[in-house]
Amino acid sequence: MKITLVGAAGGEVTGSCYIVQTKQARILIDCGQFQGGKKTEALNRPPTAPNLILDAVLLTHGHLDHTGRLPLLAKLGYTGPVYATPATLEMTGLIVRDAARLQLADNERNNRKRLRAGEPPEEPLYTPDDAEKILSQLRPVPYHREFEAAAGLKAIWHDAGHMLGSASIQLIVEEDGKTKRIVFSGDLGPRSAPILREFEPFQQADLVFLESTYGGRDHRSLEETVAEFERIVIDAVNSGGKILVPTFAVGRAQLITLLLGKMFRAAKVKPFPIFLDSPMAIEATNIYVKHPELFDEEMNAFIRDRPLRDDLTTMKPTPTADESRAINDVPGACLVMAGAGMCNGGRILHHLKANLWKPSTHVLIVGYQAYGSLGRLLVDGAKEVKIFGEKIAVKATIHTLGGFSAHAGQRDLMRWFDVIAPSKPRVVLTHGEDDQRTALARIIQQRDGLSSELPNMGEVIEI
């Protein structure tokens, strides 16, 4: 059996994708898009797209860096099934359609520049038609139920606690009279995260592919982070400043919404205008509402006591561009949640351009910022940034609230791994920058006596 890494390797965090090949079958685990700076995003172009015959595609979850190259498969002629949990399929449809729309819009804009420069136009990476083709191939699988994904290859999904519907996947591979268990952690969520259930580790594996996004450190505790969030909100409201939250449409938008609702219910701050300025986040929230069976008990108890919408009477979804632009005219304090979460596109750029130069503005960074992204520049303390080609002074206060991350920190990664470690698996660390992978490898060696492999892009793991 051979497993080839065609994403999220060699220190790259995004673009998760593995080709699993046995004598009887060839499948993909995830097919994610590379995100970050231009150099990273250039990796989305073939030949990094897995242009080969496949029997199946298995998804750990719906985030773009795990699903964003799926339409390329349809473009290249793949017509087979794409398996995932029901909630992941819904989220994948939302995210992939949005990505295809942005691909087309970005391509049209870039081609206008190319034509003015006397250069030939380029094709978009993929089109909405490609997205619809691959989405018609989605097939649901439940948690915990073993099923045959391809000849000689069975799969089981366990909750990963990262986003709605997220999973770790165990492959049970039968070949040459032997059975091997391969576990792909997917992205693991922190155990303390609100709304969703905790991750469910597997107990046995011959080989583990473990994410290491925050393998070298722990996040600030959720309690401390929520307290800081509440202080920032209260101070900004009292001073009349705008609060901008570059928001991942799936996960972070719903978490911030919940925290604001809790603040209003507890009368910690008088209700003030909140704008969910993301059509995608609005749709994602509707998907969350449909899946209370995936909520933890605390969340279900909170909404049983009183519907969250009753606490959020001042919250306004702004799906249209005109409604989004009108936010700039709102006087006084308000909070704006807008995509993209890494400030590498979307409506948040317009809000940052209009407000980043104002000392009264607060920007809340509430998730991972890829190297090269505008969000990473703000986190790293840039005094000036470029937005739409214009230099913008950074006078706003930038707050980094790492405790809201949807990724497990080192302690929780090890809690997940501790369950499987007694089976003495071979360990491969992916989906992390090199310093994070190295730190996680060190603690795994110290605690479990297991060495870890840190593969590069395109490397083949043979079993």
VEXLUM-475769 format. One record per residue: residue in three letters; x, y, z of N, C-alpha, C in turn. Coordinates in steps of 0.1 Angstrom, whole numbers, plus 5000, padded with zeros to 4 digits. Layout:
<nodes>
ALAXYZXYZXYZ ...
</nodes>
This chain:
<nodes>
MET500849885000500050005000500950125000 LYS500550224992501250354991500350474994 ILE500750565002500050685005500850805001 THR500350884991501150994986500551124991 LEU501351214996500851345002500951444991 VAL499751494987499651604977499051724983 GLY499351754995498851875002499151865017 ALA499151985023499351995038500651915043 ALA501751925035502951855039504151955037 GLY505351915042506451995040506352135046 GLY505652145058505452265064504252345060 GLU503552305049502352365044501152315052 VAL500352415057499152385065497952355057 THR497752415045496552405038496652295026 GLY495552275019495652195007495552045011 SER495052005022495051865026494551765016 CYS495351665013494951565003495951445003 TYR495451325004496251205004495751114993 ILE496651054985496250944976496650814983 VAL495550734985495850604991495650494980 GLN496650414977496650324967497050184972 THR496150084969496449944972496449864959 LYS496549734960496549654948495149654942 GLN494149674950492749674945492049804943 ALA492549904949491750034949492750154950 ARG492150264946492850394947491850504951 ILE492050564963491150664968491850784972 LEU491050894975491651014981491051034994 ILE491851085004491351135016491451285015 ASP490351355015490251505013490851544999 CYS490451664995491051724983490951874985 GLY491751924993491652064998492452164989 GLN491952284991492552404983493652464992 PHE494752504985495852574992495452724994 GLN495652775006495252915009496452985015 GLY496553115013497553195018498053295008 GLY499353315006499953404997499853354983 LYS500353434973500253394959501053264956 LYS502253254962503053134960502353004965 THR501653014976500952894981499752864972 GLU498952974969497752944961498052894947 ALA499352924942499752874929499752724929 LEU499852654941499952514941498652444938 ASN497552524937496252474933496152424919 ARG497052484911497052454896497652314894 PRO497152234885497852114881499352144879 PRO500252054882500051904884499751864898 THR499551954908499251914921497851854923 ALA496951894913495651824913495851674910 PRO495151594918495351444916494651394903 ASN495351404892494851364879495051214877 LEU494151134882494350994881492950924883 ILE492950794880491650714881491450684896 LEU490250714901489950694915488750614917 ASP488650534928487450454931486550534941 ALA487150624949486250694958487050814964 VAL486350904970486951024977486251024991 LEU487051035001486551035015486951165021 LEU485951235027486251375033486151365048 THR487151435054487051445069486151555073 HIS486151675066485151775069485151875057 GLY484251975059483952065048484752185045 HIS485752225054486452345052487152345038 LEU487352465033487952475020489352415018 ASP490152415028491452355027491452205028 HIS490252145028490052005028489051965016 THR488352055010487452025000487552114987 GLY488452214987488452314977488952274963 ARG489652164962490052114949489052004944 LEU488051974951487051874946486551904931 PRO486152034928485752054915486752024904 LEU488052024907489051984898488951844894 LEU488451764903488251614900487251604889 ALA486151674891485051664881485651724867 LYS486351824868486951884856487851784849 LEU488551704857489451604851488751474848 GLY487451464850486751344846486251244856 TYR486551274869486151184879484551184881 THR483951064881482551054882482150964894 GLY483050924902482750834913482250904926 PRO482050824937481450884949482350964957 VAL481751064964482551134975481751114988 TYR482351054997481751015010482051105021 ALA481051135029481251215042480051215050 THR480151265062478951265071477951365065 PRO476651345068475651435062475851585064 ALA476251625076476551765079477651815070 THR478751725069479851765061479451785046 LEU478551705041478151715027477351845026 GLU476551885035475852015034476852135034 MET477852125043478852235044479752235032 THR480052115027480852115014480152175003 GLY478852155002478052214991478152364992 LEU477952415004477952565007479352615003 ILE480452555008481752605007482252594993 VAL482052484986482552464973481852554963 ARG480552574964479852664955480352804956 ASP480552844969481152984971482552994965 ALA483352894967484752894961484652904946 ALA483752834939483652834925483252974920 ARG482353034927481853164924483053264925 LEU483853254936485053344937486053314927 GLN486253194923487253154913486853224900 LEU485653224896485153284884485353444884 ALA484953504896485053644897486553684897 ASP487353614904488853654905489453634891 ASN489053534884489553504870489153614861 GLU487953664861487553764852488253894855 ARG488553924868489254044872490754034867 ASN491353924870492753904866492853904851 ASN491953854843492053854829491953994823 ARG491154074830491054214825492454284826 LYS493154254837494454304839495454244829 ARG495354114826496154054816495954114802 LEU494754134799494454194786495054334784 ARG494954414795495454544794496954544793 ALA497554434798499054424798499454344785 GLY498554314776498854244764499154104766 GLU498654044777498953904779497653814776 PRO497853694773496653604770495853574782 PRO494553564781493753524793493953384798 GLU493653364811493853234817492453174820 GLU492353044820491152974825491052984840 PRO489752984845489652974860490152834864 LEU490452824877490852694882489752594880 TYR488552634883487352554879486152654879 THR485052604875483852684873482652634882 PRO481652714883480452664890479852534885 ASP479952514871479552384866480352264871 ASP481652284872482552184877482152154892 ALA481852254899481352234913480152164914 GLU479152194906477852124906478051974902 LYS478951944893479151804889479651724901 ILE480651774908481251704919480251694931 LEU479451794933478451794944477351694941 SER477051664929476051564926476551424929 GLN477851414932478451284935478651254950 LEU478151354958478351334973477351224978 ARG477951144987477151034993477351035008 PRO476251035016476351045031476750905037 VAL477550915048477850805056477650845071 PRO477150765080476950795094478250775101 TYR478350845113479450815122479350675127 HIS480550615130480650485138480250365130 ARG479850375118479350255110480450215099 GLU481050105101481950055091481350025078 PHE481850075067481350035054482450025043 GLU482149955033483149935022483250055013 ALA484350125013484450245005484950214991 ALA485750104990486350054978486749904980 ALA487049834970487449694971488549674981 GLY488349594991489349565001489649675010 LEU488749775011489049895019487749945026 LYS487749925039486649975047486950105054 ALA485950175058486250305065485150335076 ILE485650395086484850435097485150585101 TRP484050665103484150805107483850815122 HIS484750895129484550925143484551085144 ASP483751135153483651285155485051335158 ALA485451445151486651515154486551645162 GLY485351685164485051805173485651935167 HIS485851945154486452055148485452155142 MET484552105134483452185129482252095127 LEU481052145124479852065123480151955113 GLY479951825117480151715108481551665107 SER482551725113483951685111484251555117 ALA485251485111485551345115487051315113 SER487451215121488651145118488251015111 ILE489050965102488750845094489750735097 GLN489150615100490050495100489750415088 LEU490850375081490750285070491150145075 ILE490450045071490749905074491049845061 VAL492349815058492749775045493249625045 GLU492649545037492949405036493749385023 GLU494949335024495849315013496849205016 ASP496949105006497948995008497748915021 GLY496448905024496148825036496348905049 LYS496749025049497049105061495949215062 THR495749265074494849375077495649485084 LYS495549605078496149725084495149835087 ARG495349905098494450015101495150145100 ILE494650235091495350365089494350465094 VAL494850555103493950665108494450805103 PHE493450875098493651015094492951105104 SER493651175112493051255123492051355117 GLY492251405105491551525100492051645109 ASP491251745109491451855119490751825132 LEU491451835143490851805156490551935163 GLY489351935170488952055177489452045191 PRO489452165198489852165212488652105221 ARG489052045231488051975239487052065246 SER487452195248486652285256485752375246 ALA485852345233485052425224483552425226 PRO482952535227481452535228480752485216 ILE479452455217478552415207478752265203 LEU479952225199480052085194480551985204 ARG480251855201480751755209482251735208 GLU482851675218484351655218484751545208 PHE486051545204486551445195486451305201 GLU486451205193486351065197487550995191 PRO488550975198489750905193489550765189 PHE490250715179490350575177491350505187 GLN491150375189491950305199493150225192 GLN493050205179494150125173494450175159 ALA495750165156496250195143497650135140 ASP497850105128499250075124499950195119 LEU499150295114499750415109498750535112 VAL499350645117498450755120499050885113 PHE498150945106498451085100497751185109 LEU498651255117498151345127498351495123 GLU497351575124497451715121498351775132 SER499051885129499951955139499852105138 THR498752155134498552305132499152375144 TYR498752335156499252395168499952285176 GLY500852215170501552105177502552155187 GLY502952275186504052335194503552415206 ARG502252435207501852525218500352505221 ASP499952555232498552545236497852685235 HIS496652685232495852815232495652865246 ARG495352985247494853045259493552975263 SER493252955276492052885280490852955274 LEU489752885272488552935266487953045276 GLU488053005289487453105299488153235299 GLU489453235298490253365297489953435284 THR489753355273489553425260488153485260 VAL487153415265485853475265485753595274 ALA486553595285486553715294487153835286 GLU488253805279488953915271487953965260 PHE487353875253486353905243485253995249 GLU484753965260483754045266484254185270 ARG485454195275486054325279486254405267 ILE486754345256486854425243485554485238 VAL484554395238483254435234482654545242 ILE482754535255482254635264482954765263 ASP484254765262485054885260484754955247 ALA484654875236484354935223482954995223 VAL482054925229480654985229480655115237 ASN481255115248481255235256481955355250 SER482955325241483655425234483155455220 GLY482155375216481555405203482355355191 GLY483255265193484055215182483455095175 LYS483955075163483554965155484354845158 ILE483754725159484454595161484354515148 LEU485554495142485554405130486054275133 VAL485354165129485754035132485853955118 PRO487153945113487353855101486853715105 THR485853665098485153555104485153435094 PHE485553325098485353195090483853165091 ALA483253155080481753145079481253025086 VAL482052925087481652795094482352775107 GLY481752785118482352765131482552895139 ARG483452975134483753095142482553195142 ALA481853205131480653295130479653255140 GLN479453125141478353075150478853085165 LEU480153065167480653085181480553225186 ILE480953325178480853465182479353505184 THR478453455175477053475177476553425190 LEU476953305194476553245207477053335218 LEU478353375218478953445229478253585231 LEU477853645220477153775221475753755226 GLY475053645222473753615228473853585243 LYS474953525247475153495262475353625269 MET476153715263476353845270475053925271 PHE474253925261472953995262472053925272 ARG471953795272471153725281471553755296 ALA472853765298473353785312473353935315 ALA472954025306472954165308474354225311 LYS475354165304476754215306476954345297 VAL476154355287476254475278474854495272 LYS474554625271473254655264473254615250 PRO472254555244472254515230472654625221 PHE473454605211473954695202473954635188 PRO474054715177473954655164475054555161 ILE474654435156475554335151475154305137 PHE476154285128475954255114476654125110 LEU475854035106476453905100476553935085 ASP477753995082477854045068478553935059 SER477953825058478453705051477353615046 PRO476953625034475953535029476253385032 MET477553355032477953215035477753175049 ALA478053275058477853245073476453235076 ILE475553315069474153305071473653175068 GLU474053115056473652985052474152875061 ALA475452895066476052795075475352795088 THR474952905093474152905105472852835104 ASN472252845092470952765090471252615090 ILE472452575085472752435085473052385100 TYR473652475108473852445122472552415129 VAL471552505126470252495133469652355130 LYS469952305118469352175114469952055121 HIS471052075128471751955133472051965148 PRO471051985156471251995171471751855177 GLU471651745169472151615174473651615175 LEU474351715168475751725169476251825179 PHE475351895186475651985197476051915210 ASP476851975218477151925231475951955240 GLU475951885252474851905261474652045266 GLU475752115268475652255273474852345263 MET475252325251474552405240473052365239 ASN472752245239471352195238470552255250 ALA471152245262470452305274470252455273 PHE471252525267471152665266469952705257 ILE469852635245468752665236467452615240 ARG467452505249466152455254465552565264 ASP466452625271465952725281465352845274 ARG465852885263465352995255465953005242 PRO465253025231465853025218466853145217 LEU467953115211469053215210468653335202 ARG467753315193467353435185466653535193 ASP466053495205465353595213466353685220 ASP467653645221468653725227469353815217 LEU469053795204469853865193468953945185 THR468054025191467154105183467854215176 THR469054255180469754365173470754305162 MET470654175160471554125150470854115136 LYS471554165126470954175113471854105103 PRO471354005096472053945084472054045073 THR473154055066473254155055473754075042 PRO472854005036473253915025473653995012 THR473054115010473354184997474454284998 ALA475054314987476154414987475754544992 ASP474554584988474054724992473954725007 GLU473354615013473254615028474654615035 SER475654555028476954555034477554695034 ARG477454765022477954895021477354995031 ALA476054965034475355055043475855055057 ILE476554945061477154935074478055055077 ASN478755105067479655215069478955335074 ASP477655345072476955465076476355455090 VAL476555335096475955315109476755395120 PRO476155485127476855565137477055485150 GLY478155515157478355455170478855315169 ALA478755245180479355115182478555015174 CYS479254915168478654805161479654695160 LEU479254575158480154465155479854405141 VAL480854385133480754335120481454205119 MET480754095116481353965112481353955097 ALA482453945091482553935076483653845072 GLY483553775061484553685056485453765047 ALA486753725044487153585048487953595061 GLY488053475067488653465080490053505081 MET490853485069492253525069492453655062 CYS491353735060491453865053492053855040 ASN491953735033492553725020491453735009 GLY490353795012489353815002488053845009 GLY486953865002485653885008485354025013 ARG484254045020483754175024484554235035 ILE485254155043486054205054487054305049 LEU487554285036488554385031487954525029 HIS486754535025486154665024485954735038 HIS485554655048485454705061486854745067 LEU487854665064489154705069489654825062 LYS489454845049489854955042489255085047 ALA487955075051487255185056487555225070 ASN488055125078488155145093489555115099 LEU490455055092491655005098492555125102 TRP492355245095493155355098492655445110 LYS491555405116490855475126491255415140 PRO491855495149492255455162491155395171 SER489855435167488755385175488355245171 THR488855185160488455055155489154945163 HIS488454835165489054715171488854605161 VAL489954535158489954415149490154295158 LEU489254195158489454075165489853955156 ILE491053905157491453795150491153665158 VAL490253585152489753475161490053335155 GLY491053325145491353195140492753205133 TYR493153085128494453075122494653165110 GLN495753225109496153315098497353255090 ALA497053215078498153155070499253255067 TYR500453195066501653285062501353355048 GLY501553485048501353555035499953625034 SER499053585043497753645043497753785050 LEU496753865046496653995053496453985068 GLY495653885071495353855086496653825093 ARG497553755087498853725093499753855095 LEU499653935085500354065086499854145098 LEU498554155100498054225111498454165124 VAL498354035125498753965137500253995140 ASP501053995130502554015132502854165134 GLY501854255135502154395138502454485127 ALA502054455115502254555104501654685107 LYS502454795104502054935106501254985094 GLU501454915083500854965070500554835061 VAL499454835055499054715046498554775033 LYS498454685023497854725011496554655009 ILE495454725006494154665004493654724991 PHE493354634981492954674968493954774962 GLY495254754964496354834958496554964965 GLU495854994976495955124983496655094997 LYS497555185000498255175013497255225024 ILE497155145034496255175045497055165058 ALA497055275066497755275079496955195089 VAL497755115097497055035107497055115120 LYS496055185123495855255135494955185145 ALA494155095140493155015148493954935158 THR493254895169493854795178493554655173 ILE494554575172494454435167494554345179 HIS493454265181493454165192493454025186 THR494353945191494453805187493953715198 LEU492753655195492153565205492253425201 GLY493453365204493853235200492953125207 GLY492353155218491553065225490253025218 PHE489953095207488753065199489052975188 SER490352935187490752845175489852715175 ALA489552675163488852545162489752435161 HIS491152455162492152355162492552325176 ALA492752195179493352155192494752205193 GLY495052255205496452285209497252155212 GLN498452175216499352055218498751965228 ARG498252015239497751925250496551845245 ASP495651905238494551825233494951735222 LEU495851765213496351675203496951555210 MET497651575221498251455228497151375235 ARG496151445240495051365246494351275236 TRP494251325224493651235213494651125210 PHE495951155209496951055205497250955216 ASP497050995229497250915240496450785240 VAL495250795234494350685233494850575223 ILE495450625212495850535202497350495203 ALA498150565211499550545213499950405217 PRO499150335227499450205231499550105220 SER498950125209499050035197500250045190 LYS501150145194502450165188502450185173 PRO501650285169501550315154502750385149 ARG502950375136503850455128503150595128 VAL503950705130503350835131503850925120 VAL502950995113503251085103502551215106 LEU503351325108502751455111502651545099 THR501451595097501151675085500351805090 HIS499951885080499051995083499552085094 GLY500852125094501452215103502752275098 GLU503052395102504352455099505452375105 ASP506652385100507752295104508052305119 ASP507952425125508252435139507252375148 GLN505952375143504852305151504952155149 ARG505352105137505451965136506651905144 THR507751985144508951945151508651935166 ALA507952035171507652035186506751925190 LEU505751885181504851775184505651645183 ALA506451635173507251515172508151485185 ARG508651595190509551595202508751535214 ILE507551585216506751545228506251405226 ILE505951365214505551225211506651125214 GLN507851165211509051085214509251075229 GLN509151185236509351185250508351105258 ARG507051115254506051055262505750905257 ASP505950885245505550745240506650665233 GLY507850735232508950665226508750635212 LEU507950705205507650685191508250795182 SER509050765172509550865163508450905153 SER508451025148507451075139508151115126 GLU507451095115507951135102507351265098 LEU508151355092507651485088507851495072 PRO506951445065507051435050506951565043 ASN507551565031507451675022506351655012 MET505951755005504951744995505351644984 GLY504451554980504751464970505451334975 GLU505751334988506451214994505451094995 VAL505950974993505150854993505450775006 ILE504450745014504650655025504250515021 GLU505150425022504850285019504650195031 ILE503650105030503350025041503449875036 
</nodes>
